Amino acid sequence: MTDMEKKVMIRLCAKIVAETDLYETDKEVQNLIDWVCLLSPSKLKVSDE
């Protein structure tokens, strides 16, 4: 995963949390956002592209 892809995913998560109530009402959305935003950087492999 490239750095740009990581940034896009985090920005999308932030937008979902800020502009909708999905984080509070949908456990699957909450788990996905937590995984994306809280996953340690060492587990996200950055490709050499």
C-alpha positions in Angstrom: 0.0 0.0 0.0 1.4 3.4 -1.0 1.6 6.4 1.4 -1.0 8.1 -0.8 -3.4 5.2 -0.4 -3.0 5.3 3.3 -3.7 9.0 3.4 -6.8 8.6 1.3 -8.1 5.8 3.6 -7.5 7.9 6.7 -9.2 11.0 5.2 -12.2 8.9 4.2 -12.5 7.5 7.7 -12.3 11.0 9.2 -15.0 12.2 6.8 -17.3 9.3 7.7 -16.9 9.9 11.4 -17.3 13.7 11.1 -20.3 13.8 8.7 -22.4 10.7 9.5 -23.6 8.7 12.4 -22.4 5.4 10.9 -19.5 5.1 13.4 -21.9 5.1 16.3 -24.7 3.0 14.7 -22.9 0.4 12.6 -20.5 -1.9 14.3 -19.0 -3.1 11.1 -18.2 0.4 10.0 -16.8 1.1 13.5 -14.5 -2.0 13.3 -13.3 -1.0 9.8 -12.5 2.6 10.8 -10.7 1.4 13.9 -8.7 -1.1 11.9 -7.7 1.5 9.3 -6.9 4.3 11.7 -5.4 2.4 14.6 -3.4 -0.3 12.7 0.3 0.0 13.4 2.3 1.4 10.5 4.6 -1.6 10.5 1.6 -3.8 9.5 0.7 -1.6 6.5 3.2 -2.6 3.8 4.3 0.3 1.6 5.0 -0.7 -2.0 8.0 0.6 -3.9 5.8 2.1 -6.6 
